[in-house]
Amino acid sequence: MDMDYSAEDIAFRDEVRQFLADKFTPELRAATAKQAGVFAEGELARQWHTALYEQGWIAPSWPPEHGGPGWTQMQRFIFDREMGLAGTPSLPAMGLALCGPVLIGYGTPEQKAYFLPRILSGEHYWCQGYSEPGSGSDLASLATRAVRDGDDYVINGTKIWTTHAHEANWMFVLVRTGTSGKPQQGITFLLTPMDVPGLTVTPIRSMSGEHEVNQCFFDDVRIPVANRVGEENQGWTVAKYLLEFERGGGSAAGRLTAQLQKLCNIARIERGDDGQPLWDDPTFRARIMRLEAEVLAIDWTERRNIAGRAIGERSGDATASMLKLIVSEATQKLTELTVEALGTRAGANQRQALGLAANAAVVGPDHALTPMARYLNARAATIFGGSSEVQRNVIAKVALGL
C-alpha cells in the first residue's frame, strides 16, 4: 500500500491550509479555545458549519450526487487531519456523519430529497435518540415503545444522554415495535421533529459544568409512518450501519497530535517539585513519549484504513471498534497527563471563563483554562458510542472468531 502523499495530495493539503488561514479567523480560534465539550457550542458550530458549507466541504464522506465534494479517500483523510491539527471547532456529528449517510443508504427518494439538503445547509440540526436509562451499550434492550396507529406511530418512553437535544430541531430515534424473537428483531428507526407535541427535553449538566447532554421524554408522540427509515422491525440493521460511522468513520490522529503538542508545550513551561521544567524530568517525558507512540500508531492505523478503502474495502465492525477503542483511551490518557502537568493549577474553578458566554478572566495562564474540564468530559469517552468492553467483545467475535 502506498500511503505517501502524491503531488496532487500535497496541492490539496495546501488548499485546505489556505482555507484555514482565510476562514478560521482569530475570533473563531479564540472562541474555540474556550470550548471544553465534545462538540462545539451551538452558535460556534453554526458559524463553522456555514464556512465549510459555503466552501462545499461540509460533507466530505457524502457522494457528489448528494452534495459531497467528490474527494478521494486520501483527500478526506488529509482534510480531517488538517482540521484536527488546526484545532477547528468539533461539529456535531449526528446529522452530517451519522443520519445523512444512513439516509443515503436506506432512505426513500422522498426522504433524501427533503432531509439531505437541509442537513448540508445546517437548517436541520440533528440529535441521536439511542440510549435509555436501562439501555446504553446493551442497545438491543431498549424499551421506548412505538405503536402503529393508522398513518402514525405513537411513541412512549425516554432517551438519555441525548447530545445537543436542546439545540436540535430533529432527532433520529430507535423504538421498539415488536417483542417476538430476538430483541434486535423488534426495533424500528424513526425520524422526529423536536417541536412535536409530547416531546420534552430535560438538561443534564456534566460534572465539568457543560450542558451537552439531555434526557428526552416521549408522551404519546405521534410520528408519521413516512418518517420511518427502512422497514418496520428492521431498525437494528440500520443502527449497525450508523454505528460503523460513529465508531470509525473519520480521522482522529490530527486532533490527537495537536493536543499532544499542547501537552509538550505545557511540560516545557510548568515546573516539577524540583523547580525544573517537567520536560527535563526523564520520567515525565518518557510518559509523553509513550503516548506519542500511541498517537503515531493511531495515525498509521487510520492511514492503512484509508488505503484499504481506496481499493474498495469497508472498514467493517472490527476495524471501527478497534479505532473507537484506541482513540477514546488515548484521549483519556492525554487529558490525564495534561492535568497532572498543571499540578495545583488544574484545581481552579474555571467555569465562568469557559464557553461563548464567558465573562470572567482565566485563573492562571491561558493553557490552564480547559484541561480539567476536558479531563472530566473525557471520562465518558470510553462509554459513549459503545463502551470499551463492548468494543473488545466485537473485536474478539469478528476479528478473532471467539
Residue pairs with C-beta under 8 A, 6 or more apart in sequence:
1 304
1 307
1 308
2 307
3 300
3 303
3 304
3 306
3 307
5 13
5 74
5 78
6 74
9 74
9 75
9 78
12 75
12 78
13 78
13 82
16 78
16 79
16 82
16 83
17 82
19 55
19 57
20 82
20 83
20 86
20 88
23 51
23 55
24 51
24 86
24 88
28 44
28 47
28 48
28 88
28 89
29 87
31 44
31 89
31 356
32 40
32 44
32 87
32 88
32 89
33 87
33 366
33 369
33 370
34 353
34 354
34 355
34 356
34 358
34 369
34 370
35 41
35 44
35 89
35 90
35 354
35 355
35 370
36 208
36 210
36 354
36 355
36 370
36 373
36 374
36 377
37 206
37 210
37 212
37 377
38 90
38 163
38 212
38 377
38 384
39 45
39 90
39 91
39 92
39 93
39 163
39 164
39 212
40 48
40 89
40 90
40 91
40 92
41 355
41 356
42 125
42 164
42 167
43 356
44 89
44 356
45 89
45 91
45 92
46 122
47 89
48 88
48 89
48 91
49 58
49 91
49 122
50 122
52 58
52 91
53 120
53 121
53 122
56 69
57 69
57 79
58 67
58 96
58 120
58 122
59 66
59 67
59 68
59 69
59 96
59 100
59 119
59 120
60 68
60 69
60 71
60 75
60 76
60 79
60 80
61 68
61 76
61 97
61 101
61 245
61 249
61 250
62 68
62 100
62 101
62 104
62 116
62 120
63 70
63 104
64 70
66 100
66 104
66 112
66 116
67 116
67 117
67 120
71 79
72 310
73 306
73 307
73 309
73 310
74 306
74 310
76 251
76 306
77 251
77 302
77 303
77 306
80 250
80 251
80 254
81 251
81 253
81 254
82 254
83 254
83 255
84 251
84 252
84 253
84 254
84 255
84 256
84 257
84 258
85 254
85 255
85 257
85 258
86 258
87 255
87 258
90 255
92 125
92 126
92 127
92 163
92 164
92 167
93 246
94 126
94 127
94 128
94 163
94 164
94 168
94 172
95 119
95 124
95 125
95 126
95 170
96 119
96 120
97 245
97 246
97 249
97 250
98 126
98 128
98 172
98 242
98 245
98 246
99 115
99 119
99 126
99 128
99 170
99 172
99 191
99 242
100 115
100 116
100 119
100 120
101 241
101 242
101 245
101 249
102 172
102 189
102 229
102 238
102 241
102 242
103 111
103 112
103 115
103 116
103 229
104 112
104 116
105 241
106 189
106 229
106 230
106 238
106 241
107 115
107 229
110 226
111 191
111 226
111 227
111 229
115 124
115 170
115 191
118 124
119 126
124 169
124 170
125 164
125 167
125 168
125 169
125 170
126 168
126 170
126 171
126 172
127 162
127 163
127 164
127 165
127 167
127 168
127 170
127 171
127 194
128 162
128 163
128 171
128 172
129 144
129 159
129 162
129 171
129 172
129 173
129 174
129 192
129 216
130 139
130 142
130 159
130 173
130 174
130 239
131 139
131 159
131 160
131 161
131 162
132 142
132 143
132 144
132 157
132 158
132 159
132 160
133 158
133 160
133 215
134 141
134 143
135 141
135 142
135 143
136 161
136 383
136 387
137 383
137 386
137 387
137 389
137 390
139 174
139 239
140 182
140 183
140 184
140 187
140 236
141 183
142 174
142 175
142 176
142 187
143 157
143 176
144 155
144 156
144 157
144 158
144 159
144 173
144 174
144 175
144 176
144 218
145 155
145 156
145 157
145 175
145 176
145 177
146 153
146 154
146 155
146 175
146 176
146 177
146 188
146 190
146 223
147 153
147 154
147 177
148 177
148 225
148 232
149 222
151 224
151 225
151 226
152 222
152 223
152 224
152 225
153 175
153 177
153 188
153 190
153 222
153 223
153 224
153 225
153 228
154 220
154 221
154 222
155 173
155 175
155 190
155 192
155 218
155 220
155 221
155 222
155 223
156 218
156 219
156 220
156 221
157 175
157 218
158 215
158 216
158 217
158 218
159 173
159 215
159 216
159 218
160 204
160 213
160 214
160 215
160 216
161 204
161 213
161 214
161 215
161 384
162 171
162 201
162 213
162 214
162 215
162 216
163 212
163 213
163 214
164 212
165 171
165 194
165 201
165 213
165 214
165 216
166 201
166 203
166 211
166 214
168 194
169 193
169 194
169 195
170 191
170 192
170 193
170 194
171 191
171 192
171 193
171 194
171 216
172 189
172 190
172 191
172 192
172 229
173 189
173 190
173 191
173 192
174 187
174 188
174 189
174 190
174 235
174 239
175 187
175 188
175 190
175 235
176 186
176 187
176 188
177 186
177 187
177 188
177 232
177 233
177 235
178 185
178 186
178 187
178 232
178 233
179 186
180 186
184 236
185 233
185 236
186 233
187 233
187 235
187 236
187 239
188 228
188 230
188 232
188 233
188 234
188 235
189 228
189 229
189 230
189 234
189 235
189 238
189 239
190 223
190 227
190 228
190 229
190 235
191 223
191 227
191 228
191 229
192 199
192 221
192 223
192 227
194 201
196 221
196 222
196 223
197 221
197 222
198 218
198 219
198 220
198 221
198 222
199 216
199 217
199 218
199 219
199 221
200 216
200 217
200 219
201 214
201 215
201 216
202 214
202 215
202 216
202 217
203 211
203 214
204 211
204 213
204 214
204 215
205 211
206 212
206 213
206 376
206 377
206 380
207 376
207 379
208 372
208 373
208 374
208 376
208 377
209 351
209 354
209 373
210 354
210 355
210 373
210 377
212 377
229 235
229 238
230 237
230 238
240 317
243 320
243 385
243 386
244 314
244 315
244 316
244 317
244 320
246 324
246 385
247 320
247 321
247 323
247 324
247 385
247 386
247 391
248 305
248 315
248 319
248 320
248 321
248 322
248 323
248 324
249 315
249 320
251 302
251 306
252 298
252 302
252 323
252 327
252 331
253 295
253 298
253 299
253 302
256 295
256 298
256 327
256 330
256 331
256 334
257 295
257 299
259 331
259 334
259 338
260 288
260 291
260 292
260 295
260 334
262 338
262 367
263 288
263 291
263 334
263 337
263 338
263 341
264 279
264 288
265 367
266 278
266 338
266 341
266 342
266 367
267 277
267 278
267 279
267 284
267 285
267 288
267 341
268 277
268 278
268 279
269 277
269 365
269 367
270 277
270 278
270 341
270 342
270 343
270 345
271 277
271 278
272 278
272 281
272 284
274 281
278 284
278 285
278 341
279 285
284 341
287 337
288 337
291 330
291 333
291 334
291 337
294 326
294 330
294 333
295 330
297 326
298 323
298 326
298 327
298 330
301 322
301 323
301 326
302 323
305 315
305 319
305 323
308 315
309 315
315 323
316 398
317 394
317 398
318 394
318 395
318 398
318 399
321 386
321 390
321 391
321 392
321 394
321 395
321 398
322 391
322 395
322 399
324 385
324 386
324 391
325 388
325 391
325 392
325 395
328 381
328 382
328 385
328 388
329 381
329 382
329 388
331 378
331 381
332 378
332 379
332 381
332 382
334 378
335 371
335 374
335 375
335 378
336 375
338 371
338 374
338 375
339 346
339 371
339 372
339 375
340 346
342 367
342 368
342 371
342 372
345 363
345 364
345 365
345 368
346 368
346 371
346 372
346 375
347 372
348 363
348 364
348 368
348 372
349 363
350 362
350 363
350 368
350 369
350 370
350 372
350 373
351 373
352 358
352 359
352 360
353 360
353 361
353 362
353 363
353 369
354 369
354 370
354 373
362 368
362 369
382 388
386 394
396 402
